[in-house]
Amino acid sequence: MANKNIRSLSYRKELDDNLFENISTLAKKPANQEEFHQLAERFMVDDSVVLGTASFYDFLKPENQNKTIHVCNGTACMVAGTQDGLTKKLKTIVSEEKIGHVPCLGHCHKNNAFLYDDKTYSENSIEALQDIITNKQSLENQYHIDYNSSPILTSKVENITEFYSLIEDFKNDADKVIDELKTSHLRGRGGAGFPFFFKLDTVSMEESEQKYIVCNADEGDPGAYSDMYLMEHQPHKVLFGMMMAGIAVGADTGVLYIRGEYPDSIRKVKKAIKELEKLNLLHHFRFKIIRGQGAYVCGEETALLSSIEGLRPEVRVRPPYPAQYGLYGKPTVLSNVETFANIHWILQNGGTAYSQMGIGKSTGTKLVSLDGFFNRPGMYEIEMGTPLKTVFDEYGHGFKSDIKAVQIGGPLGGIIPIHKIADLSLDFESFTSQGFLLGHASVVSIPEQFPMVKFIGHLLEFTADESCGKCYPCRIGSHRGYEMLKKAQNEDYKIDRQLFDDLIETLEIGSLCALGGGVPLPIKNALQYFEKELKEYFA
């Protein structure tokens, strides 16, 4: 009930004078308690609301205020083994206390990643690093881009006005938009694969003076940079999709929650919105960009909504679902970047054409992020149902070195031993039936020599660091799991396997969201397929 009251108070000033943005601005300067108190009074909320939110995010915590360089410690950079050397070189240029860390910067294709002066880089040599720190120049994040079918997501938007003219065919026929998306069988590309039309249908039937379209652009899965690609190379496909979703449900406001670790994405989406304003193509729809401040859990839809509202980004209990009770308690269509980016092609070519691509219930195409262990890393738009081995061999050109497994779908995605790749195709059902998860379709390669115990320990440490703390199975269980694995590696200690299995089961069935509930999947995969390697750590 307390959060409902605070949500209502935050809604009074809504997005133009947004509480979260006010807190972020205040927390990033040497603010005193009185300033925080004044902000709380202005929004008629308790001081604890403002301070509790400010203390949650990595970029806002007082201990991180003096950090000017953030070195990526995401999974892809970790297994590549580049970051310790990068940090040592940076320490010869700037003082150690100015160097912080960040989970993932979307440079998984190249590694050596760091954030500096609100720009991201992948550099290694002392000379290049010195030049960056001294001159603060921008460098384009470049990677190979290709496709194997109709380029739904990777084709260029040649003429913006012509691209948005498609709105005229649908603006007075909301039902037609939903019908075409229903026929297409488009499923959410954020990981869950939920039928997208269902969200539109539900929100369209809700009675409310205000509805929202929210784009989840908080792509925090290490190894994934597909959302980053779309925002930086195809922003108008994303914006058009949000506008059409708004027409379909009667919403006039779209919010893009973009992670702070993607500063170029924020800049390029802002530029695209200004282009629409200049060309008078907004059709009475307004966009608002909210910049995330460093919290993986904000990728969970209800935590993301709480973040926009200025609350601590804790996961909400469901039901009610965002379609009925979403942003500021209003009906909300919430989906991820890639889902929205598909809408233009579907409406232009018809839902039937889209449904005929792919396989079974997995229709259309999927963006696949290949990491730096491939001979040709990059972003590939692949038709659903394509054999995974084809993706790796024909598009990634195989691996540079010996790999024993890949993790697909981020830190909550399955760990797939190399021999199982031949059994999988790029679709939701194939992965699920084999005990894995497609998710974002991000690929992180695990080298032959990288200890699997260290890898699963990293996953539990990541979960412990990023947990919102709302439910105790995730908050406590992830810490206990990490402690066990760390102790087994560094001391004369064997993990009780039954105790560990019970812990994993508690995380899986007792957690409120997919952070605590999802991390058991890769751990169980590792215990199943790499039992011989891991058995020395268990009693």
Secondary structure as UniProt FT lines:
FT   HELIX           2..13
FT   TURN            14..17
FT   HELIX           19..27
FT   HELIX           33..42
FT   TURN            43..44
FT   HELIX           47..54
FT   TURN            55..56
FT   TURN            58..60
FT   HELIX           62..64
FT   TURN            65..66
FT   STRAND          69..72
FT   HELIX           75..80
FT   HELIX           83..91
FT   TURN            92..93
FT   HELIX           96..98
FT   STRAND          99..102
FT   TURN            108..110
FT   STRAND          113..116
FT   TURN            117..118
FT   STRAND          119..122
FT   HELIX           126..135
FT   STRAND          144..147
FT   TURN            152..154
FT   HELIX           160..164
FT   HELIX           165..169
FT   TURN            170..172
FT   HELIX           174..184
FT   TURN            189..192
FT   HELIX           196..205
FT   STRAND          212..217
FT   TURN            222..223
FT   HELIX           226..233
FT   HELIX           235..249
FT   STRAND          253..258
FT   TURN            260..261
FT   HELIX           263..278
FT   TURN            279..280
FT   TURN            283..284
FT   STRAND          286..291
FT   HELIX           296..299
FT   HELIX           301..308
FT   TURN            309..310
FT   TURN            322..324
FT   HELIX           327..329
FT   STRAND          332..336
FT   HELIX           337..341
FT   HELIX           343..349
FT   HELIX           351..355
FT   STRAND          358..359
FT   TURN            360..361
FT   STRAND          362..363
FT   STRAND          365..370
FT   TURN            372..373
FT   STRAND          378..383
FT   TURN            384..385
FT   HELIX           388..390
FT   HELIX           391..395
FT   STRAND          403..408
FT   HELIX           410..412
FT   STRAND          415..417
FT   HELIX           418..423
FT   HELIX           428..433
FT   TURN            434..435
FT   TURN            439..440
FT   STRAND          442..447
FT   TURN            448..449
FT   HELIX           452..466
FT   HELIX           472..490
FT   HELIX           497..510
FT   HELIX           514..518
FT   HELIX           520..529
FT   HELIX           531..534
FT   HELIX           535..537
//
